[in-house]
Amino acid sequence: MSNLFNASEIYQFAIRIEENGEKFYRLMVEKLDEPKVKELFTLLADDEVVHKKTFKEMLSQIENYEPPESYPGEYFEYLRAYVDNVLFSVNKFDEDVEKIHNSLEAIQFAIDKELDSVLYYQEMRNVVLDHQKELIKNIIEEERRHVVKLSEIKRDIEK
C-alpha cells in the first residue's frame, strides 16, 4: 500500500486548523461575557498562533512534497477545503457560532473541534512514513492540551 499523505501535508492541515481555531476563539471572546472563559479562550487563541508558528517551523524542516497537480496549488487547496469542511466548516462556521449562546455551549463546541482534530491526526498518523510518525505525535499532543484546559474550565463552570 502506498502512503497517500506525508508529514508535510499534515503540517499544512495543522496550520489551517490552527488558523481556524484562533478565529473561533477570538470570536467567542467577543461574544461571551464570562471572564474566566474569555481569559481561557484568549489564551487558547494565542496558543493557536504559537502552534501555527511551530507547525510552520516543523514544516520547513521536513522534506518538501510536491503532489501531482493539474495546476499549481490544486492539491493543497483540496486539503484546505477538507479541513475547512470537516473540522471547521467555512459554510457552517457563522451558523455554528450563532447557535452558541453561553459559555458552556462554546466550551463544548471547542472541545468537540479539538477532539475532531486529535482523531484526525491519529488517523493520519497511520498513513505517513514511519520516520514521520513522531512529527505527527507532536501535533496530537498540542491538541490534547487544549482539550484538557477546556475540560477543566467546563467542570469549574458546571459546579
C-alpha positions in Angstrom: 0.0 0.0 0.0 1.4 3.4 -0.9 1.3 6.3 1.5 -1.4 8.8 0.4 -0.2 11.6 2.7 3.1 12.6 4.2 4.1 14.8 7.1 4.4 18.0 5.1 0.7 17.7 4.1 -0.3 17.0 7.7 1.5 20.2 8.8 -0.3 22.1 6.1 -3.5 20.8 7.6 -2.3 21.7 11.1 -1.6 25.3 10.1 -5.0 25.7 8.7 -6.7 24.1 11.7 -4.8 26.4 14.0 -5.8 29.4 11.9 -9.5 28.4 12.1 -9.2 27.6 15.8 -7.8 31.0 16.5 -10.6 32.6 14.6 -13.2 30.7 16.6 -11.7 31.5 20.0 -11.3 35.2 19.2 -15.0 35.4 18.0 -16.1 33.8 21.3 -14.0 36.2 23.3 -16.0 39.0 21.7 -19.4 37.2 22.1 -19.2 35.8 25.6 -19.4 37.6 28.9 -17.9 35.2 31.5 -14.4 36.5 32.4 -12.9 33.0 33.1 -14.0 31.7 29.7 -12.9 34.9 27.9 -9.5 34.6 29.6 -9.1 30.9 28.6 -10.3 31.5 25.1 -7.8 34.4 24.7 -5.1 32.1 25.9 -6.2 29.3 23.5 -6.3 31.8 20.6 -2.8 32.9 21.5 -1.8 29.2 21.7 -3.1 28.6 18.3 -0.9 31.4 16.9 2.1 29.8 18.6 1.1 26.4 17.4 0.8 27.7 13.8 4.3 29.1 14.0 5.6 25.9 15.5 3.9 23.9 12.7 5.4 26.2 10.1 8.8 25.7 11.5 8.4 21.9 11.6 7.1 22.0 8.0 10.2 23.9 6.9 12.4 21.2 8.5 11.0 18.2 6.7 11.3 17.2 3.1 9.2 19.1 0.6 6.4 17.3 -1.1 5.0 18.3 -4.4 2.0 16.2 -5.3 1.0 15.8 -8.9 -1.4 18.6 -9.8 -3.4 19.9 -12.7 -2.5 23.4 -11.7 -0.1 24.9 -9.1 -1.7 24.7 -5.6 -4.5 22.4 -6.6 -3.7 19.6 -4.1 -3.2 21.9 -1.1 -6.4 23.7 -1.9 -8.1 20.4 -1.7 -6.5 19.7 1.7 -7.5 23.1 3.0 -11.1 22.6 1.8 -11.1 19.2 3.6 -10.0 20.8 6.9 -12.5 23.7 6.5 -15.4 21.4 5.8 -14.6 18.6 8.3 -13.0 20.4 11.2 -14.0 24.0 10.8 -16.7 24.3 8.1 -16.4 27.7 6.5 -20.0 27.5 5.3 -21.3 26.5 8.7 -18.9 28.4 10.9 -21.0 31.6 11.2 -24.2 29.5 11.7 -22.5 27.3 14.4 -21.2 30.4 16.2 -24.7 32.0 16.1 -26.1 28.9 17.8 -23.7 29.4 20.8 -25.5 31.3 23.5 -23.4 30.7 26.5 -20.0 29.7 27.8 -20.8 26.0 28.3 -22.0 25.7 24.7 -18.9 27.5 23.4 -16.7 25.3 25.5 -18.4 22.1 24.4 -18.1 23.2 20.7 -14.4 23.9 21.2 -13.9 20.5 22.9 -15.6 18.8 20.1 -13.5 20.6 17.5 -10.3 19.9 19.4 -11.2 16.2 19.7 -12.0 16.1 16.0 -8.5 17.4 15.4 -7.0 14.8 17.7 -8.9 12.0 16.0 -7.9 13.3 12.5 -4.2 13.4 13.4 -4.4 9.9 14.9 -5.8 8.6 11.7 -3.4 10.4 9.5 -0.5 9.2 11.6 -1.4 5.7 10.3 -0.7 6.7 6.7 2.6 8.6 6.9 6.0 7.1 6.7 7.4 5.6 9.8 10.1 8.3 10.3 7.3 10.9 10.2 5.1 9.4 12.9 6.9 11.3 15.7 6.2 14.6 14.0 2.5 13.9 13.8 2.5 12.8 17.5 3.7 16.4 18.4 0.6 17.8 16.7 -1.7 15.4 18.6 -0.1 16.4 21.9 -0.7 20.1 21.2 -4.4 19.5 20.5 -4.8 17.3 23.6 -3.5 20.1 25.8 -6.4 22.2 24.6 -8.9 19.5 25.4 -7.6 19.3 28.9 -7.7 23.0 29.5 -11.3 23.3 28.1 -12.5 20.3 30.1 -11.1 21.7 33.3 -12.9 25.0 32.9 -16.1 23.3 31.8 -16.0 21.3 35.1 -15.5 24.5 37.1 -18.4 26.2 35.4 -20.7 23.3 35.9 -20.1 23.2 39.7 
